[in-house]
Amino acid sequence: MAQFTLINGDVIEFSNNIVTPLNCVGSQSCDRLGHIFFIPDTVVPFINAGKLAKDLFNVSKLALAKYDDTKTVLPVLIKHQQPLNLITGITIKRQFKIINFSSANIEKSQAASVFKKLLTDPAVEHVKLDEVKQLC
């Protein structure tokens, strides 16, 4: 059973396509491709508003990319209108100036506080998972 810290600091376990929330309340669903999602109740308004991508909660993708809690960071892409404010717990890996995106790592141990700061930063338009693509 693998444990995952989500971007908002909620912790879940995932095994055999079943999500077990450890410190949160939410709903599990499956898309037409068979991907398992766990959406914490507290993030639904931010997904609906377009501030957060639903892929941040695609547990199948998190597992495939090996983003479980054996890793201390969660890689994300942040779309912003202007340079991002410094936020403790987030490391900017690369800033793409032409398209106003930054590639960043969020320290899972500080995910809850980083999450709140990203949501309240007026420069942040959208946050999504920085996915690892496997080429066969």
For each residue, the residues with C-beta under 8 A, 3 or more apart:
1: 13 14 15 20
2: 13 14 15 63 68 69
3: 11 12 13 14 22 68 69
4: 11 12 13 14 59 62 63 67 68 69
5: 9 10 11 69 74 108 111
6: 9 10 11 12 24 38 40 56 57 74 111
7: 52 56 74 76 106 111 114 115 127
8: 40 42 43 111 112 115
9: 5 6 111 112 113 115
10: 5 6 21 23 24 26 40 42
11: 3 4 5 6 21 22 23 24 69
12: 3 4 6 19 20 21 22 24 38 59
13: 1 2 3 4 19 20 22
14: 1 2 3 4 17 18 19 20 36 38 59 62 63 68
15: 1 2 18 20
16:
17: 14 30 36 60
18: 14 15 28
19: 12 13 14 28 36 38 59
20: 1 12 13 14 15
21: 10 11 12 24 25 26 38 40
22: 3 11 12 13
23: 10 11
24: 6 10 11 12 21 40 41 42
25: 21 40 41
26: 10 21 38 39 40 41 43
27: 38 39 41
28: 18 19 36 37 38
29: 36 37 39
30: 17 34 35 36 37
31: 34 35 37
32:
33:
34: 30 31 60
35: 30 31 58 59 60 61
36: 14 17 19 28 29 30 58 59 60
37: 28 29 30 31 54 57 58 59 60
38: 6 12 14 19 21 26 27 28 57 59
39: 26 27 29 43 44 47 54 57
40: 6 8 10 21 24 25 26 43 44 57
41: 24 25 26 27 44
42: 8 10 24
43: 8 26 39 40 46 47 52 57
44: 39 40 41 47 48
45: 48 49
46: 43 49 51 52 119
47: 39 43 44 50 51 52 53 54 57
48: 44 45
49: 45 46
50: 47 126
51: 46 47 119 124 125 126 127
52: 7 43 46 47 56 126 127 128
53: 47 56 126 127 128 129
54: 37 39 47 57 58
55: 58 61 128 129 131
56: 6 7 52 53 76 127 128 129
57: 6 37 38 39 40 43 47 54
58: 35 36 37 54 55 61 62 129
59: 4 12 14 19 35 36 37 38 62 63
60: 17 34 35 36 37 63 64
61: 35 55 58 64 65 129 131
62: 4 14 58 59 65 67 68 129
63: 2 4 14 59 60 66 67 68
64: 60 61 134
65: 61 62 131 132
66: 63 70 71 132
67: 4 62 63 71 74 75
68: 2 3 4 14 62 63 71
69: 2 3 4 5 11 108
70: 66
71: 66 67 68 74 108
72: 107 108 109
73: 91 105 106 107 108
74: 5 6 7 67 71 105 106 108 111 129
75: 67 93 103 104 105 106 129 130
76: 7 56 103 104 105 106 127 128 129 130
77: 101 102 103 104 127 128 129 130
78: 84 101 102 104 118 124 126 127
79: 100 101 124 125 126 127 128
80: 83 84 100 101 102 121 123 124 125
81: 100 122 123 125
82: 123
83: 80 95 123
84: 78 80 87 92 102 121 123 124
85: 117 121 123
86:
87: 84 90 114 117 118 121
88: 110 113 114
89: 106 107 109 110 111 113 114
90: 87 104 105 106 107 114 118
91: 73 104 105 107
92: 84 95 102 103 104
93: 75 102 103 104 105
94: 102 103
95: 83 92 101 102 103
96: 99 100 101 102 103
97: 100
98:
99: 96
100: 79 80 81 96 97 125
101: 77 78 79 80 95 96
102: 77 78 80 84 92 93 94 95 96
103: 75 76 77 92 93 94 95 96 130
104: 75 76 77 78 90 91 92 93 130
105: 73 74 75 76 90 91 93
106: 7 73 74 75 76 89 90 110 111 114 115
107: 72 73 89 90 91 110 111 114
108: 5 69 71 72 73 74 111
109: 72 89
110: 88 89 106 107 113 114
111: 5 6 7 8 9 74 89 106 107 108 114 115
112: 8 9 115 116
113: 9 88 89 110 116 117
114: 7 87 88 89 90 106 107 110 111 117 118
115: 7 8 9 106 111 112 118 119
116: 112 113 119 120
117: 85 87 113 114 120 121
118: 78 87 90 114 115 121 124 127
119: 46 51 115 116 124
120: 116 117
121: 80 84 85 87 117 118 124
122: 81
123: 80 81 82 83 84 85
124: 51 78 79 80 84 118 119 121 127
125: 51 79 80 81 100
126: 50 51 52 53 78 79
127: 7 51 52 53 56 76 77 78 79 118 124
128: 52 53 55 56 76 77 79
129: 53 55 56 58 61 62 74 75 76 77
130: 75 76 77 103 104
131: 55 61 65
132: 65 66
133:
134: 64
135:
136:
